[in-house]
Amino acid sequence: MISGATGVLGVIGHPVAHSASPAMHNAALQADGLDFVYVAFCVPPERATAVGDSMRALAIAGLNVTVPHKQAVMAGLDEIAAEAQAIGAVNTIANRDGYLTGYNTDAHGIAASLRQDGGLERLPPRVVLLGAGGAARAILYALLQAPEVEEITLQNRTASRAEALAAELDPAATRTRVIAAGDPEPLRRAGLLINATSVGMAPAADASPVADPSVFRAGQVVYDTVYRPRRTLLLQQAEAAGARAVGGLGMLLHQGARAYEIWTGTSAPVAVMRRALEAAVGP
């Protein structure tokens, strides 16, 4: 029962109506008996810099931040945690008596999902990462924390964005390289391919970021951060070639669980959150 004492959590994005985070977090809050409600706020890009002041004025306890706001919100925060500073993006904000701290839980989310959903206790030496946006920043950071990864190949529609990302997170260029989008050879050699673009997301679910599915093979892991639909065209292509195909629901789950723990100070009920996500997204 919502009352005058109920705390408010939420997610901001543009668009954001498709988000499954409200279902996941409200199920967790109910399971733990915490007096909070989690809602979605559609914030246009030109208003992102006002989010911090809005959180203070309305006493919003915490927010998740999704595209396109993960960098724009940083200017309005009082503190940015070390990992978020290194990544250069914030996806979680905690409000403690008007003092706003920004975190990034996406790196934790992808690392946990690759282990638990992808079966990768150790990552393969060669990885291809598609995209150069907010999600790609966190994923590249997570890959660079794994010493067993020897080579990370970035491909993005706009090569200059990928080059800027690589220069920022791997300034010595010891393990990353940028190549033209569509070059199939790195994909053939990679043990892991991660799609961090929105290509294939509903309603445009008939698209794939990989034009030539012959690059896939048995023994590869193909991870798509898109989770709606659950089986994207990219994952179907990978499965048809015998690769292990993993959808992005696990990354959403684990980044959300870490955010929940930051806000509440309690362990997240991960199994409850997974069931709620699966029900919200559908088969």
C-alpha positions as CSV (number, residue, x, y, z in Angstrom):
1,M,0.0,0.0,0.0
2,I,1.5,3.3,-1.1
3,S,1.3,6.0,1.6
4,G,2.8,9.4,2.3
5,A,5.9,7.8,3.7
6,T,6.5,5.6,0.6
7,G,9.9,6.2,-0.9
8,V,10.4,6.6,-4.7
9,L,12.9,4.9,-6.9
10,G,12.9,4.9,-10.7
11,V,14.5,4.8,-14.1
12,I,15.0,7.7,-16.5
13,G,15.4,7.4,-20.2
14,H,14.1,8.6,-23.6
15,P,12.2,6.5,-24.5
16,V,11.6,4.5,-21.3
17,A,8.1,3.0,-21.6
18,H,9.5,-0.3,-22.8
19,S,11.7,-0.8,-19.7
20,A,11.3,-4.0,-17.6
21,S,13.1,-2.4,-14.6
22,P,9.8,-1.4,-12.8
23,A,8.6,-5.0,-12.9
24,M,11.9,-6.3,-11.6
25,H,12.4,-3.8,-8.8
26,N,8.9,-3.6,-7.6
27,A,8.8,-7.4,-7.3
28,A,12.0,-7.2,-5.2
29,L,10.8,-4.4,-3.0
30,Q,7.5,-6.3,-2.3
31,A,9.4,-9.6,-1.6
32,D,11.6,-7.7,0.9
33,G,8.7,-5.8,2.4
34,L,10.3,-2.4,1.8
35,D,8.1,0.7,1.6
36,F,9.3,1.9,-1.8
37,V,7.8,2.1,-5.3
38,Y,9.8,2.1,-8.5
39,V,8.5,4.0,-11.6
40,A,9.7,5.1,-15.0
41,F,10.3,8.7,-15.9
42,C,10.5,9.7,-19.6
43,V,13.1,12.6,-19.6
44,P,13.8,14.4,-22.9
45,P,17.6,14.9,-23.5
46,E,17.5,18.6,-23.0
47,R,16.2,18.1,-19.4
48,A,18.8,15.5,-18.4
49,T,21.0,18.1,-16.7
50,A,18.1,19.0,-14.3
51,V,17.7,15.5,-13.0
52,G,19.9,16.0,-10.0
53,D,18.0,19.1,-8.8
54,S,14.7,17.2,-9.4
55,M,15.8,14.3,-7.2
56,R,16.7,16.7,-4.4
57,A,13.4,18.7,-4.7
58,L,11.2,15.6,-4.8
59,A,13.3,13.5,-2.4
60,I,13.6,10.7,-5.0
61,A,15.8,8.1,-3.2
62,G,17.4,6.6,-6.3
63,L,17.4,6.4,-10.0
64,N,18.6,4.1,-12.7
65,V,19.8,5.9,-15.8
66,T,19.4,4.5,-19.3
67,V,20.0,5.9,-22.8
68,P,20.6,8.6,-23.7
69,H,21.4,10.1,-20.3
70,K,24.3,8.1,-18.8
71,Q,26.8,10.9,-19.4
72,A,24.6,14.0,-19.3
73,V,23.4,13.4,-15.7
74,M,27.0,13.4,-14.3
75,A,27.2,17.2,-14.2
76,G,24.4,17.5,-11.6
77,L,25.9,15.0,-9.1
78,D,27.8,15.7,-5.9
79,E,30.1,12.6,-6.2
80,I,30.9,10.0,-8.8
81,A,32.2,6.6,-7.7
82,A,35.6,5.5,-8.9
83,E,34.3,2.9,-11.3
84,A,31.8,5.3,-12.9
85,Q,34.6,7.9,-13.3
86,A,36.7,5.3,-15.0
87,I,33.9,4.2,-17.3
88,G,32.8,7.8,-17.9
89,A,29.1,7.1,-17.5
90,V,26.6,6.7,-14.7
91,N,23.7,4.3,-14.7
92,T,22.7,4.5,-11.0
93,I,22.2,7.5,-8.7
94,A,21.7,7.3,-4.9
95,N,20.2,10.2,-3.0
96,R,21.4,10.4,0.6
97,D,19.8,13.4,2.3
98,G,20.2,15.5,-0.8
99,Y,23.8,14.3,-1.5
100,L,23.8,12.6,-4.9
101,T,26.3,9.9,-5.8
102,G,26.6,8.3,-9.2
103,Y,27.6,4.7,-9.8
104,N,27.9,2.4,-12.8
105,T,26.6,-1.1,-12.2
106,D,26.7,-2.1,-15.9
107,A,30.2,-3.4,-15.7
108,H,29.2,-5.7,-12.9
109,G,26.1,-6.7,-14.8
110,I,27.9,-7.9,-17.9
111,A,30.6,-9.6,-16.0
112,A,28.1,-11.5,-13.8
113,S,25.9,-12.4,-16.8
114,L,28.9,-13.7,-18.9
115,R,29.8,-16.0,-16.0
116,Q,26.3,-17.2,-15.0
117,D,24.4,-17.1,-18.3
118,G,27.3,-17.5,-20.8
119,G,29.2,-20.1,-18.8
120,L,32.4,-18.1,-19.0
121,E,34.5,-18.3,-15.8
122,R,37.4,-17.1,-18.0
123,L,36.8,-14.9,-21.0
124,P,38.3,-16.0,-24.3
125,P,41.5,-14.2,-25.5
126,R,39.8,-12.5,-28.5
127,V,36.6,-10.4,-28.1
128,V,34.6,-8.3,-30.6
129,L,32.5,-5.5,-29.2
130,L,29.9,-3.8,-31.4
131,G,29.0,-0.3,-30.5
132,A,30.5,2.7,-28.7
133,G,27.6,4.1,-26.6
134,G,27.0,4.0,-22.9
135,A,26.6,0.3,-22.6
136,A,29.7,-0.3,-24.7
137,R,31.7,1.9,-22.4
138,A,30.9,-0.2,-19.4
139,I,31.4,-3.4,-21.3
140,L,34.8,-2.4,-22.6
141,Y,35.8,-1.4,-19.0
142,A,34.7,-4.8,-17.8
143,L,36.7,-6.6,-20.5
144,L,39.8,-4.6,-19.7
145,Q,39.6,-5.8,-16.1
146,A,39.9,-9.4,-17.3
147,P,43.6,-10.1,-17.8
148,E,43.0,-13.2,-19.9
149,V,41.4,-11.0,-22.7
150,E,44.3,-10.2,-25.0
151,E,42.6,-8.4,-27.9
152,I,39.4,-6.4,-28.0
153,T,38.2,-5.3,-31.4
154,L,35.7,-2.4,-31.5
155,Q,33.4,-2.0,-34.4
156,N,30.9,0.9,-34.6
157,R,28.9,2.6,-37.4
158,T,30.8,5.8,-36.7
159,A,34.5,4.7,-36.4
160,S,35.5,8.0,-34.8
161,R,33.3,7.3,-31.7
162,A,34.9,3.9,-31.3
163,E,38.3,5.4,-31.6
164,A,37.5,8.0,-29.0
165,L,36.2,5.3,-26.6
166,A,39.3,3.1,-27.1
167,A,41.6,6.1,-26.5
168,E,39.8,7.0,-23.3
169,L,39.6,3.6,-21.7
170,D,42.8,2.0,-23.1
171,P,45.0,5.1,-23.9
172,A,48.1,3.0,-24.5
173,A,46.2,0.9,-27.0
174,T,47.7,-2.2,-25.6
175,R,44.6,-4.4,-26.0
176,T,42.1,-2.6,-28.1
177,R,41.9,-1.8,-31.8
178,V,39.2,-0.2,-34.0
179,I,38.3,-1.5,-37.4
180,A,35.7,-0.6,-40.0
181,A,32.1,-1.8,-39.3
182,G,31.3,-4.8,-41.3
183,D,34.8,-6.3,-41.5
184,P,34.0,-10.0,-40.9
185,E,37.5,-11.4,-40.1
186,P,37.7,-10.4,-36.4
187,L,34.3,-11.9,-35.9
188,R,35.5,-15.2,-37.3
189,R,38.4,-15.4,-35.0
190,A,36.7,-14.1,-31.8
191,G,35.7,-16.5,-29.0
192,L,33.2,-13.9,-27.8
193,L,31.1,-11.3,-29.6
194,I,29.1,-8.8,-27.7
195,N,26.4,-6.5,-29.3
196,A,26.1,-3.3,-27.4
197,T,24.1,-1.5,-30.0
198,S,20.3,-1.2,-30.2
199,V,20.1,-3.0,-33.6
200,G,17.6,-5.8,-33.4
201,M,15.5,-4.2,-30.6
202,A,11.7,-4.4,-30.9
203,P,9.9,-3.1,-32.9
204,A,12.8,-3.3,-35.4
205,A,13.4,-7.0,-34.5
206,D,14.1,-8.1,-38.1
207,A,17.5,-6.5,-38.1
208,S,20.9,-7.8,-37.0
209,P,24.2,-5.9,-36.4
210,V,26.0,-8.8,-38.3
211,A,25.4,-8.8,-42.0
212,D,27.2,-12.1,-42.7
213,P,26.1,-14.9,-40.4
214,S,28.8,-17.2,-41.8
215,V,31.2,-15.6,-39.3
216,F,29.6,-17.6,-36.5
217,R,30.8,-21.1,-35.5
218,A,30.5,-23.7,-32.8
219,G,32.6,-22.8,-29.7
220,Q,31.8,-19.1,-29.8
221,V,29.7,-17.2,-27.4
222,V,27.5,-14.5,-28.8
223,Y,26.0,-12.0,-26.3
224,D,23.3,-9.5,-27.3
225,T,22.6,-6.8,-24.8
226,V,19.2,-6.3,-26.4
227,Y,16.6,-8.2,-24.3
228,R,13.4,-7.4,-26.2
229,P,12.8,-9.7,-28.0
230,R,14.4,-12.4,-26.0
231,R,15.7,-14.2,-29.1
232,T,17.0,-11.5,-31.4
233,L,17.9,-12.1,-35.0
234,L,21.5,-12.0,-34.0
235,L,21.0,-14.8,-31.5
236,Q,19.1,-16.8,-34.0
237,Q,22.0,-16.5,-36.5
238,A,24.5,-17.6,-33.8
239,E,22.4,-20.6,-32.7
240,A,22.0,-21.7,-36.3
241,A,25.8,-21.9,-36.6
242,G,26.2,-23.8,-33.3
243,A,27.4,-20.9,-31.2
244,R,26.2,-20.3,-27.7
245,A,23.7,-17.5,-27.8
246,V,23.0,-15.4,-24.7
247,G,20.4,-12.6,-24.4
248,G,20.8,-9.4,-22.5
249,L,18.3,-10.1,-19.7
250,G,21.1,-11.3,-17.4
251,M,23.0,-8.0,-17.7
252,L,19.8,-6.1,-16.9
253,L,19.2,-8.4,-13.9
254,H,22.6,-8.2,-12.4
255,Q,23.1,-4.5,-12.9
256,G,19.7,-4.0,-11.3
257,A,20.6,-6.2,-8.4
258,R,23.7,-4.2,-7.7
259,A,21.7,-0.9,-7.9
260,Y,19.1,-2.4,-5.5
261,E,21.8,-3.1,-3.0
262,I,23.2,0.4,-3.3
263,W,19.8,1.9,-2.6
264,T,18.5,-0.4,0.1
265,G,21.7,-1.7,1.8
266,T,20.3,-5.2,1.6
267,S,21.1,-8.2,-0.5
268,A,19.0,-8.3,-3.7
269,P,16.5,-11.1,-4.1
270,V,18.0,-12.1,-7.5
271,A,15.7,-15.1,-8.1
272,V,12.6,-13.0,-7.5
273,M,14.0,-10.3,-9.8
274,R,14.8,-12.8,-12.6
275,R,11.3,-14.3,-12.5
276,A,9.7,-10.8,-12.7
277,L,11.9,-9.9,-15.6
278,E,11.1,-13.0,-17.5
279,A,7.4,-12.5,-17.0
280,A,7.6,-8.9,-18.1
281,V,9.6,-9.5,-21.2
282,G,7.7,-12.6,-22.2
283,P,8.9,-15.8,-24.1
